[in-house]
Amino acid sequence: MTAAEALAFIEQRGVVLVSARGPIPRLTEVIAGEPIKGSWWGHPKGHQIFVIVEAVTESEDVLVCRLVKGKITLVHRRLWPALVRLANRFSPDKLAQVKQEHTSSGRHVNKEVPFPHWVPAAVTKQAKSMSEADAIAALGEWATAALHKN
């Protein structure tokens, strides 16, 4: 799998987890082409997984947040209006954009951009014209279950 294929998968699915278990697909397993037991770092395709995950998380078309069960979640840009429309149904920490910064020592540090500071004006405009029912439907089945719990 290439980074372009991974981005196409994220666009098609709309919302995916990076590696945590949950009600939606895990990108690491899609890249590996099989279920992963334990850490994906130890998988034979671990390097490929790392390179692809790095590429998709740096894409301007992907929001990295903690939307699903507080785990690192990738949301494709096509669903941002639905997410913004339903923002009042999620805790603000789940909608914060997670950005990974590389320090001079080579470590990776997560920085968060609070919601709605990361939201483009055009997305906010689209969200205002969307019904709540349409937004829930756009996000999919996992959202219906999650929103009824909130």
KEKE-3310 file (N, C-alpha, C; in steps of 0.2 Angstrom, whole numbers, plus 5000, padded with zeros to 4 digits):
npx = (5004:5002:5005:4996:4986:4982:4977:4966:4959:4956:4948:4937:4932:4930:4931:4944:4953:4970:4978:4972:4960:4943:4927:4928:4938:4956:4970:4983:4981:4975:4986:4995:4988:4983:4976:4984:4993:4997:5010:5011:5023:5032:5028:5032:5030:5032:5040:5035:5022:5024:5030:5019:5009:5014:5014:5000:4995:5001:4994:4984:4971:4967:4961:4969:4964:4956:4944:4936:4933:4943:4955:4968:4962:4958:4951:4943:4943:4931:4922:4922:4913:4901:4906:4909:4896:4890:4897:4894:4890:4900:4914:4925:4939:4940:4939:4950:4963:4977:4994:5009:5025:5042:5056:5071:5080:5075:5064:5046:5033:5017:5006:4992:4979:4966:4948:4937:4948:4956:4947:4943:4936:4927:4922:4915:4905:4899:4895:4885:4874:4870:4859:4856:4853:4858:4871:4874:4871:4881:4893:4892:4888:4896:4895:4882:4879:4889:4885:4873:4877:4883)
npy = (4994:5011:5028:5037:5027:5024:5037:5037:5027:5032:5043:5037:5029:5039:5041:5034:5024:5026:5015:5010:4998:4998:5003:5006:5004:5000:5009:5005:4991:4990:4994:4984:4973:4963:4957:4964:4958:4964:4976:4987:4991:4980:4972:4964:4973:4985:4997:5002:5004:5015:5025:5027:5031:5043:5051:5052:5058:5070:5076:5089:5086:5078:5077:5075:5068:5065:5058:5046:5036:5042:5039:5040:5047:5048:5059:5062:5076:5078:5075:5085:5096:5089:5085:5097:5102:5094:5097:5101:5090:5082:5080:5094:5091:5079:5084:5092:5096:5086:5088:5082:5086:5087:5087:5095:5086:5074:5068:5065:5075:5078:5091:5101:5108:5118:5115:5127:5131:5126:5124:5128:5142:5140:5127:5129:5137:5128:5118:5125:5125:5112:5099:5092:5078:5074:5076:5067:5055:5056:5054:5041:5024:5021:5034:5036:5027:5032:5045:5043:5039:5050)
npz = (5000:4996:5001:4995:4992:5005:5009:5000:5005:5018:5014:5008:5018:5028:5042:5052:5063:5069:5075:5087:5094:5090:5085:5071:5056:5057:5052:5052:5051:5039:5031:5033:5029:5036:5052:5066:5080:5095:5096:5082:5078:5079:5068:5052:5042:5048:5046:5034:5038:5047:5038:5030:5038:5044:5032:5029:5040:5039:5029:5022:5020:5030:5046:5062:5077:5093:5092:5092:5105:5112:5106:5094:5079:5062:5052:5037:5026:5019:5028:5038:5039:5044:5056:5062:5063:5072:5083:5096:5102:5105:5117:5119:5119:5111:5099:5096:5086:5084:5083:5077:5083:5078:5089:5092:5097:5091:5096:5096:5099:5104:5100:5103:5094:5099:5096:5090:5082:5072:5061:5045:5038:5027:5029:5041:5036:5028:5037:5044:5035:5035:5041:5057:5057:5044:5046:5056:5049:5039:5046:5050:5056:5068:5074:5077:5087:5096:5099:5105:5117:5123)
capx = (5000:5006:5002:4990:4981:4980:4973:4960:4955:4953:4943:4932:4929:4928:4934:4947:4958:4977:4980:4968:4954:4937:4921:4930:4944:4962:4974:4989:4980:4974:4992:4998:4985:4981:4976:4990:4993:5003:5012:5013:5031:5035:5026:5036:5028:5032:5043:5030:5017:5027:5030:5012:5005:5017:5012:4993:4994:5003:4990:4980:4965:4966:4961:4971:4961:4955:4937:4933:4935:4949:4961:4970:4958:4959:4944:4944:4941:4924:4917:4923:4907:4897:4909:4908:4889:4889:4903:4891:4888:4906:4918:4930:4946:4939:4939:4956:4968:4983:4999:5015:5031:5048:5060:5078:5083:5073:5058:5040:5029:5010:5003:4985:4975:4959:4942:4937:4954:4959:4942:4943:4929:4922:4919:4910:4899:4895:4891:4879:4869:4869:4855:4860:4852:4862:4878:4875:4872:4888:4898:4891:4885:4899:4893:4875:4880:4893:4881:4868:4880:4885)
capy = (5000:5018:5034:5039:5022:5025:5043:5036:5023:5037:5047:5032:5027:5045:5041:5028:5024:5024:5009:5007:4994:5002:5002:5007:5001:5003:5010:5000:4984:4990:4994:4978:4968:4958:4959:4964:4956:4967:4983:4987:4992:4974:4969:4964:4980:4991:5003:5004:5007:5021:5030:5029:5035:5049:5054:5053:5063:5077:5078:5094:5083:5073:5079:5070:5070:5059:5058:5039:5033:5046:5036:5044:5046:5051:5061:5065:5083:5078:5075:5090:5100:5085:5085:5104:5103:5090:5098:5102:5083:5079:5084:5098:5087:5075:5088:5096:5094:5083:5089:5079:5090:5084:5091:5095:5079:5069:5065:5067:5078:5080:5097:5101:5115:5117:5116:5127:5135:5122:5124:5133:5146:5137:5122:5132:5139:5122:5115:5129:5123:5105:5097:5087:5071:5073:5076:5060:5050:5057:5051:5034:5020:5022:5040:5035:5024:5036:5051:5041:5038:5057)
capz = (5000:4996:5005:4991:4993:5012:5009:4997:5010:5023:5011:5006:5025:5031:5049:5054:5069:5067:5077:5092:5093:5091:5081:5064:5054:5060:5047:5053:5049:5032:5028:5034:5025:5040:5059:5070:5087:5099:5093:5074:5077:5078:5062:5047:5038:5053:5043:5029:5041:5050:5033:5027:5044:5044:5026:5029:5046:5037:5024:5023:5019:5036:5053:5067:5083:5097:5091:5093:5111:5114:5102:5088:5074:5056:5049:5030:5025:5017:5034:5043:5040:5048:5063:5065:5064:5078:5088:5103:5104:5107:5121:5115:5119:5106:5093:5096:5081:5086:5078:5080:5081:5079:5093:5090:5100:5087:5099:5094:5104:5102:5102:5101:5092:5101:5092:5082:5079:5066:5056:5040:5037:5022:5033:5046:5032:5025:5043:5046:5031:5036:5046:5062:5054:5038:5049:5059:5043:5035:5050:5049:5061:5074:5077:5079:5094:5101:5100:5110:5124:5126)
cpx = (5004:5002:4996:4985:4978:4975:4966:4956:4952:4947:4936:4928:4927:4932:4937:4952:4965:4978:4976:4962:4948:4932:4922:4936:4950:4967:4980:4987:4978:4981:4996:4995:4982:4980:4983:4989:4999:5004:5013:5020:5034:5033:5031:5036:5029:5035:5038:5025:5018:5027:5024:5008:5008:5015:5005:4992:4997:4999:4985:4972:4963:4966:4963:4968:4960:4947:4934:4937:4942:4955:4962:4966:4959:4952:4946:4941:4933:4919:4918:4917:4902:4900:4908:4900:4887:4894:4900:4889:4894:4910:4924:4937:4946:4940:4945:4960:4975:4988:5005:5021:5037:5053:5067:5082:5080:5066:5052:5036:5022:5008:4996:4982:4968:4954:4939:4943:4957:4954:4942:4936:4924:4919:4914:4904:4895:4891:4885:4873:4867:4864:4859:4859:4857:4870:4879:4876:4878:4893:4898:4889:4889:4897:4886:4876:4884:4889:4875:4870:4882:4879)
cpy = (5006:5023:5036:5034:5023:5031:5041:5031:5027:5041:5043:5031:5033:5046:5034:5029:5023:5017:5006:5003:4999:4999:5003:5004:5004:5003:5006:4993:4984:4990:4987:4972:4962:4961:4959:4963:4960:4974:4982:4988:4986:4970:4969:4971:4986:4997:5006:5007:5014:5026:5032:5033:5042:5053:5056:5058:5070:5080:5084:5092:5078:5077:5073:5072:5064:5058:5051:5036:5036:5043:5041:5042:5050:5053:5065:5072:5083:5078:5080:5094:5096:5086:5092:5105:5100:5092:5099:5095:5079:5083:5088:5095:5082:5078:5092:5092:5092:5084:5086:5084:5086:5089:5090:5089:5073:5066:5068:5069:5080:5087:5097:5108:5114:5118:5123:5130:5132:5122:5129:5136:5143:5131:5124:5134:5133:5118:5118:5127:5116:5103:5092:5080:5069:5072:5069:5055:5050:5053:5044:5030:5021:5029:5040:5032:5028:5042:5049:5040:5045:5060)
cpz = (5000:5000:5001:4992:5000:5012:5005:5001:5015:5020:5010:5013:5029:5038:5050:5060:5066:5069:5083:5090:5094:5086:5073:5063:5057:5053:5047:5050:5041:5028:5028:5030:5029:5047:5062:5077:5090:5095:5086:5073:5076:5072:5057:5042:5042:5050:5038:5032:5044:5044:5030:5032:5044:5038:5027:5035:5044:5032:5026:5023:5025:5042:5058:5073:5087:5097:5093:5099:5114:5111:5096:5082:5068:5053:5042:5030:5023:5022:5039:5044:5045:5055:5066:5067:5070:5084:5095:5106:5107:5113:5117:5115:5113:5099:5092:5091:5085:5081:5081:5078:5083:5083:5090:5092:5096:5090:5096:5100:5101:5105:5099:5100:5094:5096:5094:5079:5073:5060:5051:5039:5032:5025:5038:5042:5030:5031:5045:5041:5031:5042:5051:5059:5049:5041:5052:5054:5040:5039:5050:5056:5068:5078:5080:5086:5098:5103:5105:5117:5127:5128)
residu = (MET:THR:ALA:ALA:GLU:ALA:LEU:ALA:PHE:ILE:GLU:GLN:ARG:GLY:VAL:VAL:LEU:VAL:SER:ALA:ARG:GLY:PRO:ILE:PRO:ARG:LEU:THR:GLU:VAL:ILE:ALA:GLY:GLU:PRO:ILE:LYS:GLY:SER:TRP:TRP:GLY:HIS:PRO:LYS:GLY:HIS:GLN:ILE:PHE:VAL:ILE:VAL:GLU:ALA:VAL:THR:GLU:SER:GLU:ASP:VAL:LEU:VAL:CYS:ARG:LEU:VAL:LYS:GLY:LYS:ILE:THR:LEU:VAL:HIS:ARG:ARG:LEU:TRP:PRO:ALA:LEU:VAL:ARG:LEU:ALA:ASN:ARG:PHE:SER:PRO:ASP:LYS:LEU:ALA:GLN:VAL:LYS:GLN:GLU:HIS:THR:SER:SER:GLY:ARG:HIS:VAL:ASN:LYS:GLU:VAL:PRO:PHE:PRO:HIS:TRP:VAL:PRO:ALA:ALA:VAL:THR:LYS:GLN:ALA:LYS:SER:MET:SER:GLU:ALA:ASP:ALA:ILE:ALA:ALA:LEU:GLY:GLU:TRP:ALA:THR:ALA:ALA:LEU:HIS:LYS:ASN)
# end
